[in-house]
Each structure stands twice: as structure tokens, then as C-alpha cells.
Amino acid sequence: MLGRMKLLIKWLLCAMALLAVAHFYSGVQVQSLGSALIAAVVIGLFNTLLRPVLVVLTLPVTLLTLGLFLFVINALMFWWAASLLDGFQVRDFSAALLGSLLYTVAGMVINSALDSLFPK
């Protein structure tokens, strides 16, 4: 029961974080809370399903760049999600890079807060 509650709260907070990124950075646009909720799910699914495959496939490049290529992978996940959804737009790749960075930092704060509220 607590696991489901934590997942629901995380989903809502990630959608709010996406709205905050769009509010503070003009390169990312989210039309509504509903669009942010859907985008948070799509980004989460991409990060869960596609990101590990891309990390493995690009491991040599990631090693050569000392891990900095992971930022590119995060930006691609962010940009691809925006390309699939109507209410979520990202201006270009540089906007996806900065938007994904802001969204990732917010996600880290959310995860940390939820881990302290819902101990294992």
C-alpha cells in the first residue's frame, strides 16, 4: 500500500517539477497539468525502458567523454517524449539538454524527500 502511495506522489511531484521547468525556462512548454502528468509517465517509461539500452550501446562514447554523454542520453529521452506528445514541447536539442538537466535535479530532490518520508 505504501509503495503505491509513494509511486502516486512521485508521479504528481514529477509532473509539478515539469511544470516548474516550463515556468522557469522558456525552451520547454507544458500546456496543462494533464499534459504534465502524461509527459511525466512517458519520460519515466523512456528512462526505465530505453535509457539502459542506450547507455549500454553508447558505453564506449560515454567512457571517452568521462560520463558526459549521459547528459545527451537524458536530453534525447526528454526530447523524444516531447516529440510524441501534443501538450509538451521542447524548442530544440539545447533546450532539451537544459530542460532535462533541470528536471533531473528536481527528480533527485523528489526522490530524496520521498525516501526520507517512506523509509524501506
OpenMM code with the backbone's topology and positions (N, CA, C; nanometers):
from openmm import Vec3, app, unit

residues = "MET LEU GLY ARG MET LYS LEU LEU ILE LYS TRP LEU LEU CYS ALA MET ALA LEU LEU ALA VAL ALA HIS PHE TYR SER GLY VAL GLN VAL GLN SER LEU GLY SER ALA LEU ILE ALA ALA VAL VAL ILE GLY LEU PHE ASN THR LEU LEU ARG PRO VAL LEU VAL VAL LEU THR LEU PRO VAL THR LEU LEU THR LEU GLY LEU PHE LEU PHE VAL ILE ASN ALA LEU MET PHE TRP TRP ALA ALA SER LEU LEU ASP GLY PHE GLN VAL ARG ASP PHE SER ALA ALA LEU LEU GLY SER LEU LEU TYR THR VAL ALA GLY MET VAL ILE ASN SER ALA LEU ASP SER LEU PHE PRO LYS".split()
positions = [
    Vec3(0.0814, -0.1195, 0.0000),
    Vec3(0.0000, 0.0000, 0.0000),
    Vec3(0.0864, 0.1267, 0.0000),
    Vec3(0.1898, 0.1291, 0.0851),
    Vec3(0.2771, 0.2460, 0.0902),
    Vec3(0.3551, 0.2633, -0.0388),
    Vec3(0.3889, 0.1504, -0.1031),
    Vec3(0.4614, 0.1572, -0.2297),
    Vec3(0.3791, 0.2256, -0.3381),
    Vec3(0.2494, 0.1951, -0.3417),
    Vec3(0.1611, 0.2587, -0.4394),
    Vec3(0.1431, 0.4064, -0.4095),
    Vec3(0.1323, 0.4386, -0.2810),
    Vec3(0.1182, 0.5786, -0.2399),
    Vec3(0.2436, 0.6573, -0.2794),
    Vec3(0.3590, 0.5992, -0.2553),
    Vec3(0.4854, 0.6650, -0.2898),
    Vec3(0.4942, 0.6871, -0.4408),
    Vec3(0.4548, 0.5874, -0.5191),
    Vec3(0.4594, 0.5996, -0.6649),
    Vec3(0.3643, 0.7088, -0.7136),
    Vec3(0.2452, 0.7146, -0.6572),
    Vec3(0.1484, 0.8166, -0.6957),
    Vec3(0.1985, 0.9569, -0.6604),
    Vec3(0.2532, 0.9716, -0.5415),
    Vec3(0.3062, 1.1019, -0.5003),
    Vec3(0.4238, 1.1418, -0.5876),
    Vec3(0.5103, 1.0451, -0.6184),
    Vec3(0.6253, 1.0738, -0.7051),
    Vec3(0.5784, 1.1190, -0.8424),
    Vec3(0.4775, 1.0527, -0.8965),
    Vec3(0.4242, 1.0888, -1.0275),
    Vec3(0.3706, 1.2326, -1.0264),
    Vec3(0.2931, 1.2653, -0.9242),
    Vec3(0.2371, 1.4004, -0.9135),
    Vec3(0.3471, 1.5056, -0.8968),
    Vec3(0.4458, 1.4753, -0.8135),
    Vec3(0.5551, 1.5708, -0.7916),
    Vec3(0.6419, 1.5871, -0.9159),
    Vec3(0.6632, 1.4795, -0.9903),
    Vec3(0.7402, 1.4897, -1.1146),
    Vec3(0.6646, 1.5731, -1.2181),
    Vec3(0.5336, 1.5587, -1.2234),
    Vec3(0.4540, 1.6424, -1.3133),
    Vec3(0.4635, 1.7891, -1.2713),
    Vec3(0.4593, 1.8143, -1.1420),
    Vec3(0.4746, 1.9515, -1.0932),
    Vec3(0.6140, 2.0060, -1.1247),
    Vec3(0.7144, 1.9193, -1.1136),
    Vec3(0.8504, 1.9607, -1.1474),
    Vec3(0.8598, 1.9966, -1.2951),
    Vec3(0.7923, 1.9218, -1.3801),
    Vec3(0.7917, 1.9523, -1.5230),
    Vec3(0.7235, 2.0861, -1.5495),
    Vec3(0.6157, 2.1129, -1.4776),
    Vec3(0.5506, 2.2438, -1.4890),
    Vec3(0.6432, 2.3557, -1.4416),
    Vec3(0.7190, 2.3292, -1.3358),
    Vec3(0.8136, 2.4297, -1.2856),
    Vec3(0.9247, 2.4557, -1.3868),
    Vec3(0.9763, 2.3501, -1.4488),
    Vec3(1.0792, 2.3677, -1.5524),
    Vec3(1.0234, 2.4545, -1.6646),
    Vec3(0.9022, 2.4261, -1.7076),
    Vec3(0.8397, 2.5046, -1.8150),
    Vec3(0.8159, 2.6500, -1.7720),
    Vec3(0.7859, 2.6695, -1.6457),
    Vec3(0.7619, 2.8055, -1.5960),
    Vec3(0.8911, 2.8877, -1.5933),
    Vec3(1.0003, 2.8254, -1.5512),
    Vec3(1.1260, 2.8987, -1.5343),
    Vec3(1.2140, 2.8998, -1.6587),
    Vec3(1.1861, 2.8112, -1.7543),
    Vec3(1.2699, 2.8037, -1.8744),
    Vec3(1.1804, 2.8031, -1.9980),
    Vec3(1.1970, 2.9021, -2.0830),
    Vec3(1.1078, 2.9192, -2.1980),
    Vec3(1.1306, 2.8165, -2.3086),
    Vec3(1.2378, 2.7413, -2.3050),
    Vec3(1.2633, 2.6410, -2.4073),
    Vec3(1.1750, 2.5185, -2.3937),
    Vec3(1.1091, 2.5046, -2.2788),
    Vec3(1.0195, 2.3919, -2.2528),
    Vec3(0.8804, 2.4498, -2.2266),
    Vec3(0.7800, 2.3913, -2.2922),
    Vec3(0.6432, 2.4377, -2.2729),
    Vec3(0.5531, 2.3195, -2.2387),
    Vec3(0.4708, 2.3383, -2.1364),
    Vec3(0.3706, 2.2389, -2.0964),
    Vec3(0.2376, 2.3122, -2.0884),
    Vec3(0.1364, 2.2620, -2.1600),
    Vec3(0.0099, 2.3337, -2.1698),
    Vec3(-0.0774, 2.3233, -2.0465),
    Vec3(-0.0717, 2.2091, -1.9751),
    Vec3(-0.1633, 2.1920, -1.8625),
    Vec3(-0.1077, 2.0877, -1.7658),
    Vec3(-0.1735, 2.0764, -1.6521),
    Vec3(-0.1346, 1.9738, -1.5556),
    Vec3(-0.1543, 1.8341, -1.6160),
    Vec3(-0.2608, 1.8159, -1.6910),
    Vec3(-0.2843, 1.6869, -1.7556),
    Vec3(-0.1720, 1.6500, -1.8513),
    Vec3(-0.1271, 1.7479, -1.9286),
    Vec3(-0.0144, 1.7242, -2.0197),
    Vec3(0.1121, 1.6904, -1.9419),
    Vec3(0.1320, 1.7582, -1.8291),
    Vec3(0.2499, 1.7310, -1.7460),
    Vec3(0.2430, 1.5913, -1.6855),
    Vec3(0.1239, 1.5481, -1.6457),
    Vec3(0.1085, 1.4133, -1.5903),
    Vec3(0.1413, 1.3074, -1.6946),
    Vec3(0.0902, 1.3270, -1.8158),
    Vec3(0.1182, 1.2315, -1.9234),
    Vec3(0.2663, 1.2343, -1.9595),
    Vec3(0.3246, 1.3531, -1.9681),
    Vec3(0.4665, 1.3655, -2.0019),
    Vec3(0.5543, 1.3006, -1.8953),
    Vec3(0.5175, 1.3148, -1.7681),
    Vec3(0.5956, 1.2530, -1.6603),
    Vec3(0.5944, 1.1006, -1.6732),
    Vec3(0.4806, 1.0450, -1.7129),
    Vec3(0.4726, 0.8996, -1.7337),
    Vec3(0.5592, 0.8576, -1.8516),
    Vec3(0.5495, 0.9310, -1.9622),
    Vec3(0.6266, 0.8953, -2.0821),
    Vec3(0.7761, 0.9084, -2.0556),
    Vec3(0.8184, 1.0154, -1.9916),
    Vec3(0.9599, 1.0321, -1.9598),
    Vec3(1.0065, 0.9210, -1.8663),
    Vec3(0.9245, 0.8880, -1.7677),
    Vec3(0.9582, 0.7788, -1.6763),
    Vec3(0.9713, 0.6454, -1.7481),
    Vec3(0.8794, 0.6170, -1.8406),
    Vec3(0.8875, 0.4925, -1.9175),
    Vec3(1.0109, 0.4901, -2.0068),
    Vec3(1.0397, 0.6022, -2.0728),
    Vec3(1.1598, 0.6091, -2.1559),
    Vec3(1.2850, 0.5859, -2.0722),
    Vec3(1.2907, 0.6497, -1.9551),
    Vec3(1.4088, 0.6347, -1.8702),
    Vec3(1.4215, 0.4931, -1.8146),
    Vec3(1.3082, 0.4266, -1.7963),
    Vec3(1.3105, 0.2900, -1.7444),
    Vec3(1.3417, 0.1880, -1.8534),
    Vec3(1.2853, 0.2065, -1.9717),
    Vec3(1.2968, 0.1062, -2.0770),
    Vec3(1.4054, 0.1355, -2.1808),
    Vec3(1.4128, 0.2579, -2.2296),
    Vec3(1.5068, 0.2901, -2.3368),
    Vec3(1.6450, 0.3322, -2.2884),
    Vec3(1.6492, 0.4082, -2.1802),
    Vec3(1.7772, 0.4625, -2.1327),
    Vec3(1.8811, 0.3541, -2.1045),
    Vec3(1.8471, 0.2431, -2.0357),
    Vec3(1.9507, 0.1410, -2.0117),
    Vec3(2.0065, 0.0818, -2.1410),
    Vec3(1.9226, 0.0635, -2.2414),
    Vec3(1.9691, 0.0108, -2.3699),
    Vec3(2.0645, 0.1104, -2.4355),
    Vec3(2.0269, 0.2381, -2.4347),
    Vec3(2.1134, 0.3400, -2.4931),
    Vec3(2.2453, 0.3545, -2.4180),
    Vec3(2.2397, 0.3415, -2.2871),
    Vec3(2.3631, 0.3508, -2.2073),
    Vec3(2.4593, 0.2389, -2.2453),
    Vec3(2.4073, 0.1189, -2.2605),
    Vec3(2.4927, 0.0056, -2.2985),
    Vec3(2.5463, 0.0237, -2.4404),
    Vec3(2.4602, 0.0638, -2.5334),
    Vec3(2.5029, 0.0798, -2.6726),
    Vec3(2.6053, 0.1913, -2.6911),
    Vec3(2.5984, 0.2925, -2.6071),
    Vec3(2.6900, 0.4063, -2.6202),
    Vec3(2.7998, 0.4053, -2.5145),
    Vec3(2.8239, 0.2907, -2.4541),
    Vec3(2.9228, 0.2823, -2.3471),
    Vec3(3.0616, 0.3322, -2.3889),
    Vec3(3.1123, 0.2963, -2.5079),
    Vec3(3.2446, 0.3495, -2.5452),
    Vec3(3.2489, 0.5024, -2.5499),
    Vec3(3.1450, 0.5642, -2.6062),
    Vec3(3.1399, 0.7107, -2.6130),
    Vec3(3.1281, 0.7693, -2.4729),
    Vec3(3.0480, 0.7046, -2.3900),
    Vec3(3.0310, 0.7515, -2.2518),
    Vec3(3.1626, 0.7450, -2.1759),
    Vec3(3.2384, 0.6383, -2.1952),
    Vec3(3.3684, 0.6273, -2.1296),
    Vec3(3.4665, 0.7314, -2.1813),
    Vec3(3.4677, 0.7541, -2.3128),
    Vec3(3.5584, 0.8539, -2.3702),
    Vec3(3.5272, 0.9951, -2.3215),
    Vec3(3.4009, 1.0227, -2.2974),
    Vec3(3.3614, 1.1569, -2.2512),
    Vec3(3.3523, 1.1647, -2.0990),
    Vec3(3.4025, 1.0606, -2.0323),
    Vec3(3.4027, 1.0545, -1.8864),
    Vec3(3.2615, 1.0688, -1.8278),
    Vec3(3.1637, 1.0123, -1.8974),
    Vec3(3.0268, 1.0107, -1.8480),
    Vec3(2.9406, 1.1270, -1.8943),
    Vec3(3.0006, 1.2253, -1.9594),
    Vec3(2.9226, 1.3420, -2.0012),
    Vec3(2.8196, 1.3091, -2.1083),
    Vec3(2.8416, 1.2000, -2.1831),
    Vec3(2.7448, 1.1615, -2.2859),
    Vec3(2.6116, 1.1200, -2.2244),
    Vec3(2.6107, 1.0865, -2.0966),
    Vec3(2.4845, 1.0531, -2.0291),
    Vec3(2.3889, 1.1717, -2.0291),
    Vec3(2.4429, 1.2943, -2.0286),
    Vec3(2.3581, 1.4132, -2.0383),
    Vec3(2.2871, 1.4170, -2.1735),
    Vec3(2.3577, 1.3750, -2.2782),
    Vec3(2.2984, 1.3699, -2.4116),
    Vec3(2.1857, 1.2663, -2.4147),
    Vec3(2.2093, 1.1511, -2.3535),
    Vec3(2.1056, 1.0475, -2.3485),
    Vec3(1.9826, 1.0986, -2.2738),
    Vec3(2.0028, 1.1655, -2.1611),
    Vec3(1.8894, 1.2232, -2.0864),
    Vec3(1.8136, 1.3249, -2.1712),
    Vec3(1.8882, 1.4080, -2.2436),
    Vec3(1.8251, 1.5081, -2.3293),
    Vec3(1.7449, 1.4409, -2.4408),
    Vec3(1.7969, 1.3334, -2.4961),
    Vec3(1.7237, 1.2611, -2.6002),
    Vec3(1.5933, 1.2037, -2.5475),
    Vec3(1.5955, 1.1482, -2.4263),
    Vec3(1.4729, 1.0953, -2.3670),
    Vec3(1.3691, 1.2071, -2.3507),
    Vec3(1.4140, 1.3208, -2.3043),
    Vec3(1.3287, 1.4377, -2.2822),
    Vec3(1.2711, 1.4866, -2.4148),
    Vec3(1.3571, 1.4980, -2.5159),
    Vec3(1.3187, 1.5487, -2.6471),
    Vec3(1.2237, 1.4529, -2.7175),
    Vec3(1.2520, 1.3228, -2.7097),
    Vec3(1.1659, 1.2232, -2.7730),
    Vec3(1.0271, 1.2219, -2.7090),
    Vec3(1.0222, 1.2365, -2.5776),
    Vec3(0.8919, 1.2420, -2.5110),
    Vec3(0.8122, 1.3616, -2.5621),
    Vec3(0.8790, 1.4750, -2.5762),
    Vec3(0.8106, 1.5949, -2.6256),
    Vec3(0.7646, 1.5777, -2.7702),
    Vec3(0.8406, 1.5033, -2.8490),
    Vec3(0.8022, 1.4847, -2.9888),
    Vec3(0.6787, 1.3960, -3.0034),
    Vec3(0.6502, 1.3148, -2.9030),
    Vec3(0.5346, 1.2250, -2.9082),
    Vec3(0.4062, 1.2878, -2.8546),
    Vec3(0.4193, 1.3896, -2.7727),
    Vec3(0.3041, 1.4442, -2.7002),
    Vec3(0.2641, 1.5807, -2.7538),
    Vec3(0.1348, 1.6087, -2.7508),
    Vec3(0.0845, 1.7371, -2.8011),
    Vec3(0.1016, 1.8513, -2.7010),
    Vec3(0.0789, 1.8279, -2.5745),
    Vec3(0.0812, 1.9353, -2.4764),
    Vec3(0.2167, 1.9620, -2.4140),
    Vec3(0.3197, 1.8990, -2.4669),
    Vec3(0.4552, 1.9124, -2.4122),
    Vec3(0.5498, 1.9374, -2.5293),
    Vec3(0.6106, 2.0560, -2.5327),
    Vec3(0.7012, 2.0920, -2.6416),
    Vec3(0.8369, 2.1335, -2.5873),
    Vec3(0.9391, 2.0977, -2.6636),
    Vec3(1.0759, 2.1396, -2.6352),
    Vec3(1.1280, 2.2047, -2.7626),
    Vec3(1.1808, 2.3249, -2.7508),
    Vec3(1.2193, 2.4067, -2.8664),
    Vec3(1.3221, 2.3382, -2.9564),
    Vec3(1.4331, 2.2910, -2.8995),
    Vec3(1.5379, 2.2270, -2.9781),
    Vec3(1.6224, 2.1408, -2.8851),
    Vec3(1.7315, 2.0861, -2.9388),
    Vec3(1.8107, 1.9938, -2.8577),
    Vec3(1.8761, 2.0644, -2.7389),
    Vec3(1.9219, 2.1865, -2.7578),
    Vec3(1.9847, 2.2568, -2.6449),
    Vec3(1.8814, 2.2832, -2.5343),
    Vec3(1.7579, 2.3114, -2.5741),
    Vec3(1.6519, 2.3288, -2.4749),
    Vec3(1.6234, 2.1967, -2.4045),
    Vec3(1.6297, 2.0868, -2.4799),
    Vec3(1.6099, 1.9548, -2.4196),
    Vec3(1.7220, 1.9243, -2.3217),
    Vec3(1.8442, 1.9646, -2.3546),
    Vec3(1.9577, 1.9406, -2.2664),
    Vec3(1.9406, 2.0154, -2.1344),
    Vec3(1.9099, 2.1424, -2.1410),
    Vec3(1.8923, 2.2210, -2.0181),
    Vec3(1.7649, 2.1794, -1.9441),
    Vec3(1.6565, 2.1564, -2.0179),
    Vec3(1.5313, 2.1141, -1.9549),
    Vec3(1.5459, 1.9810, -1.8841),
    Vec3(1.6153, 1.8857, -1.9474),
    Vec3(1.6338, 1.7552, -1.8838),
    Vec3(1.7241, 1.7659, -1.7618),
    Vec3(1.8210, 1.8553, -1.7665),
    Vec3(1.9078, 1.8761, -1.6509),
    Vec3(1.8281, 1.9310, -1.5329),
    Vec3(1.7457, 2.0313, -1.5582),
    Vec3(1.6617, 2.0883, -1.4519),
    Vec3(1.5630, 1.9847, -1.3982),
    Vec3(1.5032, 1.9080, -1.4891),
    Vec3(1.4062, 1.8059, -1.4495),
    Vec3(1.4735, 1.6944, -1.3694),
    Vec3(1.5946, 1.6593, -1.4067),
    Vec3(1.6687, 1.5554, -1.3346),
    Vec3(1.7041, 1.6010, -1.1935),
    Vec3(1.7470, 1.7256, -1.1795),
    Vec3(1.7785, 1.7788, -1.0463),
    Vec3(1.6530, 1.7789, -0.9595),
    Vec3(1.5419, 1.8216, -1.0165),
    Vec3(1.4159, 1.8206, -0.9409),
    Vec3(1.3781, 1.6777, -0.9028),
    Vec3(1.3974, 1.5828, -0.9944),
    Vec3(1.3689, 1.4427, -0.9656),
    Vec3(1.4550, 1.3872, -0.8545),
    Vec3(1.5806, 1.4295, -0.8497),
    Vec3(1.6696, 1.3848, -0.7423),
    Vec3(1.6218, 1.4378, -0.6071),
    Vec3(1.5777, 1.5624, -0.6041),
    Vec3(1.5247, 1.6208, -0.4804),
    Vec3(1.3976, 1.5466, -0.4386),
    Vec3(1.3112, 1.5184, -0.5355),
    Vec3(1.1872, 1.4462, -0.5071),
    Vec3(1.2178, 1.3076, -0.4516),
    Vec3(1.3089, 1.2350, -0.5159),
    Vec3(1.3454, 1.1007, -0.4686),
    Vec3(1.4019, 1.1041, -0.3277),
    Vec3(1.4863, 1.2009, -0.3014),
    Vec3(1.5463, 1.2124, -0.1685),
    Vec3(1.4398, 1.2399, -0.0629),
    Vec3(1.3485, 1.3312, -0.0944),
    Vec3(1.2414, 1.3646, 0.0013),
    Vec3(1.1500, 1.2448, 0.0249),
    Vec3(1.1155, 1.1743, -0.0813),
    Vec3(1.0259, 1.0595, -0.0665),
    Vec3(1.0936, 0.9441, 0.0062),
    Vec3(1.2237, 0.9268, -0.0143),
    Vec3(1.2952, 0.8222, 0.0580),
    Vec3(1.2983, 0.8492, 0.2074),
    Vec3(1.3018, 0.9765, 0.2456),
    Vec3(1.3000, 1.0069, 0.3884),
    Vec3(1.1579, 0.9971, 0.4462),
    Vec3(1.0572, 1.0236, 0.3631),
    Vec3(0.9187, 1.0122, 0.4097),
    Vec3(0.8682, 0.8681, 0.4114),
    Vec3(0.9157, 0.7876, 0.3182),
    Vec3(0.8733, 0.6486, 0.3065),
    Vec3(0.9957, 0.5570, 0.3217),
    Vec3(1.0467, 0.5386, 0.4430),
    Vec3(1.1650, 0.4528, 0.4592),
    Vec3(1.1305, 0.3089, 0.4204),
    Vec3(1.2342, 0.2382, 0.3798),
    Vec3(1.2139, 0.0986, 0.3357),
    Vec3(1.2000, 0.0025, 0.4493),
] * unit.nanometer
topology = app.Topology()
chain = topology.addChain("A")
for resn in residues:
    res = topology.addResidue(resn, chain)
    for name in ("N", "CA", "C"):
        topology.addAtom(name, app.Element.getBySymbol(name[0]), res)
